[in-house]
Amino acid sequence: SNLPPTQSTKTLVMTQSHFLQTLAFNLQTSLSSCKSSPPDDANLIDWQQQIDQITEIHSTLSEQEKEQWISLSKSLSELAKSQGNQSLSSNQNEQAVIWFSVAILLTPENHILYSNRSAAFANLRRYPEALKDAEKVIEIDSTWAKGYSRKGLALYFMKKYDESLEAYQKGLSLDPTNEITIKGLETVQVKVKALDANEKGEEAVAKNKIPEAIAYFTKAIDLDATEYLFYANRSEANLKNMNAVQALADSDEIIKLYPQWVKAYIRKGDALMFLTRYDEAISALSVGLNIDPNNSVLQSKLTQATQEAVRQRQKMQATSTPSPTGTPPARKEAEAAASPENPKEAANKGGFGRFFTYVKDKLDL
């Protein structure tokens, strides 16, 4: 409800400390209700209502009272902005969003506030909201280069690289020496080159030109070693090229970059099975299943690795278990075939070459 005009002066002259005490209480309430998730606009309803009270009685205020309110709102906005900057610098981004939002409620045409909140949203990986604030910065002041840097950053993380490139280029045209804009532009340019190399690698795989594909994927990784998909593509290509050791190394790099991506454990399991390291394959595939218990590919490959591990153990036991006379059965049979007492059987094998093959097969060499 509207405050009576007689109370308007009292509202305007309330102390900054009292206002901020109330703000701090609402901030604490908002944070406790949000827990680990960033707050949304609903957390600012109470503040909006308080600002609305002033707005509703604004027409009844004298010019002096209006000036008092403008002065007070700017002062309080600066205090909220200061708290937001402090939160931002200490990486308390959820709190920073709230403080900047409060400041924006008080002075909604201050483009710097939107820029700062855009940075906080970006740190929280809330890129669409970071982009929205960046565009508001540009709407208020289209000549301020930093607004385009904020926009370029948000678009970059939204994987809209062409638009990001355009935003950075616009910012650089306004401020050619801005180091942040220059670095941002270079980052996008490198990313575009890396993606182009990766795309060419995928095309080479489709044409079964595996060595050529590996070269392209390697180029992409050299340009951008933070993209796990480049390692995933090269891991798969290396396995097709019979280079399981490198395929395994690439799968480990994927896991470092994106440990929750289950396909990384499929890549690793495939490489380990190729190397007949079945117990390690079982471990890798099991980690993947802990992340995604219903993944049918992981389940199938785990079954395969388990079966191969059993066969491998049985084979090892068969060749290492001594006979009652102390000689392994397979070796005893081979030695019997080669003994002077059995020259006819040795001769029937077709000479020394075939005989050697026969012994080799028997011993599983």
C-alpha positions as CSV (number, residue, x, y, z in Angstrom):
1,S,0.0,0.0,0.0
2,N,1.1,3.6,-0.6
3,L,2.7,5.5,2.2
4,P,0.7,8.6,3.2
5,P,2.2,11.8,1.8
6,T,2.9,13.0,5.4
7,Q,5.3,10.1,5.8
8,S,7.2,10.6,2.6
9,T,9.8,12.9,4.1
10,K,10.3,10.4,6.9
11,T,10.9,7.6,4.3
12,L,13.4,9.7,2.4
13,V,15.4,10.7,5.4
14,M,15.8,7.2,6.8
15,T,19.5,6.6,7.5
16,Q,21.7,4.7,5.1
17,S,22.8,2.4,7.9
18,H,19.2,1.4,8.6
19,F,18.6,0.9,4.9
20,L,21.7,-1.3,4.5
21,Q,20.9,-3.2,7.7
22,T,17.6,-4.2,6.1
23,L,19.3,-5.0,2.9
24,A,21.9,-7.2,4.7
25,F,19.1,-9.1,6.4
26,N,17.3,-9.7,3.1
27,L,20.6,-10.7,1.5
28,Q,21.2,-13.3,4.3
29,T,17.6,-14.6,3.9
30,S,18.0,-14.9,0.1
31,L,21.3,-16.8,0.4
32,S,20.0,-19.2,2.9
33,S,16.9,-19.9,0.8
34,C,19.1,-20.4,-2.3
35,K,21.6,-22.7,-0.7
36,S,24.0,-23.9,-3.4
37,S,22.0,-22.5,-6.3
38,P,22.3,-18.9,-7.5
39,P,19.4,-16.7,-6.6
40,D,16.9,-15.6,-9.2
41,D,14.8,-12.4,-9.5
42,A,12.3,-13.8,-7.0
43,N,14.8,-13.1,-4.3
44,L,14.6,-9.4,-5.0
45,I,10.8,-9.1,-4.7
46,D,11.0,-7.5,-1.3
47,W,13.4,-4.9,-2.6
48,Q,11.3,-4.2,-5.6
49,Q,8.3,-3.6,-3.4
50,Q,10.3,-1.1,-1.3
51,I,11.5,0.8,-4.4
52,D,7.9,0.6,-5.8
53,Q,6.7,2.4,-2.7
54,I,8.9,5.3,-3.4
55,T,7.9,5.3,-7.1
56,E,4.2,5.3,-6.3
57,I,4.4,8.4,-4.2
58,H,7.0,10.1,-6.5
59,S,4.4,12.3,-8.1
60,T,3.3,13.7,-4.7
61,L,6.9,14.7,-3.7
62,S,8.1,18.2,-3.9
63,E,11.1,18.9,-6.2
64,Q,13.3,19.1,-3.2
65,E,12.1,15.7,-2.0
66,K,12.6,14.2,-5.5
67,E,16.2,15.5,-5.5
68,Q,16.6,14.0,-2.0
69,W,15.4,10.6,-3.3
70,I,17.6,10.7,-6.4
71,S,20.6,11.6,-4.3
72,L,19.8,8.9,-1.7
73,S,19.2,6.2,-4.3
74,K,22.5,7.0,-6.0
75,S,24.3,6.9,-2.7
76,L,22.7,3.6,-1.7
77,S,23.3,2.2,-5.1
78,E,27.0,3.0,-4.8
79,L,27.2,1.2,-1.5
80,A,25.4,-1.8,-2.9
81,K,27.8,-1.7,-5.9
82,S,30.8,-1.6,-3.6
83,Q,29.5,-4.7,-1.7
84,G,29.0,-6.4,-5.1
85,N,32.5,-5.6,-6.3
86,Q,33.9,-6.9,-3.0
87,S,31.9,-10.2,-3.5
88,L,33.0,-10.4,-7.1
89,S,36.7,-10.0,-6.3
90,S,36.5,-12.7,-3.6
91,N,34.7,-15.0,-6.1
92,Q,31.4,-14.9,-4.1
93,N,29.5,-14.6,-7.3
94,E,26.0,-15.5,-6.0
95,Q,26.3,-12.7,-3.5
96,A,27.6,-10.3,-6.1
97,V,24.6,-11.0,-8.3
98,I,22.3,-10.0,-5.5
99,W,24.2,-6.8,-4.6
100,F,24.4,-5.7,-8.2
101,S,20.7,-6.5,-8.6
102,V,19.8,-4.3,-5.6
103,A,22.0,-1.5,-7.1
104,I,20.2,-1.8,-10.4
105,L,16.8,-1.5,-8.7
106,L,18.0,1.8,-7.2
107,T,19.7,3.2,-10.4
108,P,18.5,1.1,-13.4
109,E,20.2,3.3,-16.0
110,N,23.8,2.7,-14.7
111,H,25.4,0.6,-17.4
112,I,28.4,-0.3,-15.2
113,L,26.1,-2.2,-12.8
114,Y,24.9,-4.4,-15.7
115,S,28.4,-5.0,-16.8
116,N,29.5,-6.1,-13.3
117,R,26.5,-8.4,-13.0
118,S,27.3,-9.8,-16.4
119,A,30.7,-10.7,-15.1
120,A,29.2,-12.4,-12.0
121,F,26.8,-14.4,-14.2
122,A,29.6,-15.5,-16.5
123,N,31.6,-16.7,-13.4
124,L,28.5,-18.7,-12.5
125,R,28.3,-20.1,-16.0
126,R,24.9,-18.5,-16.4
127,Y,25.9,-17.3,-19.9
128,P,22.4,-16.4,-21.3
129,E,21.9,-14.0,-18.3
130,A,25.5,-12.7,-18.8
131,L,24.6,-12.0,-22.4
132,K,21.4,-10.3,-21.5
133,D,23.2,-7.9,-19.1
134,A,25.9,-7.3,-21.7
135,E,23.3,-6.3,-24.3
136,K,21.7,-4.0,-21.7
137,V,25.1,-2.3,-21.2
138,I,25.3,-1.7,-25.0
139,E,21.7,-0.5,-25.1
140,I,22.5,2.2,-22.4
141,D,25.9,3.2,-23.8
142,S,26.8,1.8,-27.2
143,T,30.2,3.6,-27.2
144,W,31.6,1.8,-24.2
145,A,33.9,-0.9,-25.4
146,K,33.7,-3.1,-22.3
147,G,30.0,-3.9,-23.0
148,Y,31.1,-5.6,-26.2
149,S,33.8,-7.6,-24.4
150,R,31.2,-8.8,-21.9
151,K,29.0,-9.8,-24.9
152,G,31.8,-11.5,-26.7
153,L,32.7,-13.6,-23.6
154,A,29.1,-14.8,-23.0
155,L,28.7,-15.7,-26.7
156,Y,32.0,-17.5,-26.6
157,F,31.0,-19.8,-23.8
158,M,27.6,-20.3,-25.5
159,K,29.7,-21.6,-28.5
160,K,28.4,-18.9,-30.7
161,Y,31.9,-18.2,-32.0
162,D,31.0,-16.1,-35.1
163,E,28.8,-13.7,-33.0
164,S,31.5,-13.6,-30.3
165,L,34.1,-12.7,-32.9
166,E,31.9,-9.9,-34.2
167,A,31.3,-8.5,-30.7
168,Y,35.0,-8.4,-29.8
169,Q,35.8,-6.8,-33.2
170,K,33.2,-4.1,-32.4
171,G,34.7,-3.5,-29.0
172,L,38.2,-3.2,-30.5
173,S,37.1,-0.7,-33.0
174,L,36.0,1.5,-30.1
175,D,39.1,0.9,-28.0
176,P,41.9,-0.5,-30.1
177,T,44.4,-0.8,-27.1
178,N,42.1,-2.5,-24.7
179,E,44.1,-5.6,-23.6
180,I,41.0,-7.6,-22.4
181,T,39.3,-7.1,-25.7
182,I,42.4,-8.0,-27.7
183,K,43.0,-11.2,-25.7
184,G,39.3,-12.1,-26.0
185,L,39.4,-11.6,-29.8
186,E,42.6,-13.8,-30.1
187,T,41.0,-16.5,-28.0
188,V,38.0,-16.7,-30.3
189,Q,40.2,-16.7,-33.4
190,V,42.3,-19.6,-32.1
191,K,39.2,-21.5,-31.2
192,V,37.7,-21.0,-34.7
193,K,41.0,-22.3,-36.2
194,A,41.0,-25.3,-33.9
195,L,37.4,-26.2,-34.7
196,D,38.2,-25.9,-38.4
197,A,41.1,-28.4,-38.0
198,N,38.8,-30.8,-36.0
199,E,36.1,-30.6,-38.7
200,K,38.7,-31.5,-41.3
201,G,39.8,-34.4,-39.2
202,E,36.2,-35.7,-38.9
203,E,35.9,-35.4,-42.7
204,A,39.1,-37.4,-43.1
205,V,37.8,-40.2,-40.8
206,A,34.6,-40.4,-42.9
207,K,36.9,-41.0,-45.9
208,N,38.9,-43.6,-44.0
209,K,42.0,-41.4,-44.2
210,I,43.0,-42.1,-40.6
211,P,46.6,-40.8,-40.5
212,E,45.4,-37.6,-42.1
213,A,42.6,-37.3,-39.5
214,I,45.1,-37.9,-36.7
215,A,47.2,-35.0,-38.0
216,Y,44.2,-32.7,-38.1
217,F,43.1,-33.7,-34.6
218,T,46.7,-33.1,-33.3
219,K,46.6,-29.6,-34.9
220,A,43.3,-28.9,-33.2
221,I,44.8,-30.0,-29.8
222,D,47.9,-27.9,-30.4
223,L,45.7,-24.8,-30.9
224,D,43.3,-25.6,-28.0
225,A,44.3,-28.2,-25.5
226,T,41.3,-27.5,-23.3
227,E,38.7,-29.1,-25.7
228,Y,38.0,-32.6,-24.6
229,L,36.3,-33.5,-27.9
230,F,39.5,-33.1,-29.8
231,Y,41.2,-35.7,-27.7
232,A,38.1,-38.0,-28.0
233,N,38.3,-37.8,-31.8
234,R,42.0,-38.5,-31.8
235,S,41.7,-41.4,-29.4
236,E,39.2,-43.1,-31.6
237,A,41.3,-42.4,-34.7
238,N,44.5,-43.7,-33.0
239,L,42.7,-47.0,-32.1
240,K,41.6,-47.4,-35.7
241,N,45.2,-46.8,-36.6
242,M,46.2,-49.7,-34.3
243,N,48.0,-47.3,-31.9
244,A,46.3,-48.3,-28.7
245,V,49.0,-46.7,-26.5
246,Q,48.3,-43.2,-27.8
247,A,44.5,-43.9,-27.8
248,L,44.8,-44.7,-24.1
249,A,46.9,-41.5,-23.4
250,D,44.2,-39.4,-25.2
251,S,41.4,-41.0,-23.2
252,D,43.2,-40.1,-20.0
253,E,43.4,-36.5,-21.2
254,I,39.6,-36.5,-21.8
255,I,39.0,-37.7,-18.2
256,K,41.2,-34.9,-16.9
257,L,39.2,-32.3,-18.8
258,Y,35.8,-33.8,-18.4
259,P,35.7,-36.6,-15.8
260,Q,31.9,-36.9,-16.0
261,W,31.8,-37.7,-19.7
262,V,31.0,-41.4,-19.9
263,K,32.3,-41.8,-23.4
264,A,35.8,-41.1,-22.1
265,Y,35.6,-44.4,-20.2
266,I,34.4,-46.2,-23.3
267,R,37.4,-44.9,-25.2
268,K,39.7,-45.9,-22.3
269,G,38.1,-49.4,-22.0
270,D,38.5,-50.0,-25.8
271,A,42.2,-49.0,-25.7
272,L,42.9,-51.2,-22.7
273,M,41.1,-54.2,-24.2
274,F,43.1,-53.8,-27.4
275,L,46.2,-54.0,-25.2
276,T,44.7,-57.1,-23.5
277,R,44.8,-55.3,-20.2
278,Y,41.4,-56.5,-19.3
279,D,41.4,-56.0,-15.5
280,E,42.3,-52.3,-16.1
281,A,39.5,-52.1,-18.7
282,I,37.0,-53.5,-16.2
283,S,38.1,-50.7,-13.7
284,A,37.7,-48.0,-16.3
285,L,34.4,-49.2,-17.6
286,S,33.1,-49.6,-14.0
287,V,33.9,-45.9,-13.3
288,G,31.8,-45.0,-16.3
289,L,28.9,-47.1,-15.1
290,N,29.0,-45.4,-11.7
291,I,28.3,-42.2,-13.6
292,D,25.7,-43.6,-15.9
293,P,24.5,-47.0,-14.6
294,N,22.0,-47.5,-17.4
295,N,24.5,-47.0,-20.3
296,S,24.0,-50.0,-22.5
297,V,27.4,-49.6,-24.3
298,L,29.3,-49.5,-21.1
299,Q,27.4,-52.5,-19.8
300,S,28.1,-54.5,-23.0
301,K,31.8,-53.6,-23.0
302,L,32.1,-54.4,-19.3
303,T,30.6,-57.9,-20.0
304,Q,33.1,-58.3,-22.9
305,A,36.1,-57.2,-20.8
306,T,35.0,-59.6,-17.9
307,Q,34.7,-62.5,-20.3
308,E,38.1,-61.8,-21.9
309,A,39.7,-61.5,-18.4
310,V,38.4,-64.9,-17.4
311,R,39.7,-66.5,-20.7
312,Q,43.1,-64.8,-20.1
313,R,43.4,-66.3,-16.6
314,Q,42.3,-69.7,-17.8
315,K,44.9,-69.6,-20.6
316,M,47.6,-68.6,-18.2
317,Q,46.7,-71.3,-15.8
318,A,46.6,-73.9,-18.5
319,T,50.1,-73.1,-19.6
320,S,51.6,-72.8,-16.1
321,T,49.9,-75.7,-14.2
322,P,52.5,-78.5,-13.8
323,S,51.6,-82.1,-14.7
324,P,52.2,-84.8,-12.1
325,T,55.7,-85.2,-13.4
326,G,56.4,-81.5,-13.1
327,T,56.1,-80.5,-16.8
328,P,53.2,-78.4,-18.1
329,P,50.9,-80.6,-20.3
330,A,51.2,-78.6,-23.4
331,R,55.0,-78.4,-23.2
332,K,55.2,-82.2,-22.4
333,E,53.2,-83.0,-25.5
334,A,55.4,-80.7,-27.6
335,E,58.6,-82.2,-26.2
336,A,57.2,-85.7,-26.9
337,A,56.6,-84.8,-30.5
338,A,60.3,-83.6,-30.8
339,S,61.9,-86.5,-28.9
340,P,64.1,-89.0,-30.6
341,E,61.6,-91.7,-29.6
342,N,59.0,-90.1,-31.8
343,P,60.9,-89.1,-34.9
344,K,58.2,-90.4,-37.2
345,E,55.6,-88.0,-35.8
346,A,58.1,-85.2,-36.1
347,A,58.8,-86.1,-39.7
348,N,55.1,-86.2,-40.4
349,K,54.8,-82.6,-39.4
350,G,56.7,-81.7,-42.6
351,G,60.3,-80.9,-41.6
352,F,61.7,-78.5,-39.1
353,G,59.7,-75.4,-40.1
354,R,56.3,-77.0,-39.7
355,F,57.5,-78.8,-36.6
356,F,58.6,-75.5,-35.0
357,T,55.1,-74.1,-35.8
358,Y,53.6,-77.1,-34.2
359,V,55.6,-76.6,-31.0
360,K,54.9,-72.9,-31.1
361,D,51.2,-73.5,-31.3
362,K,51.3,-76.0,-28.5
363,L,53.2,-73.7,-26.2
364,D,51.1,-70.7,-27.3
365,L,54.2,-68.6,-27.9
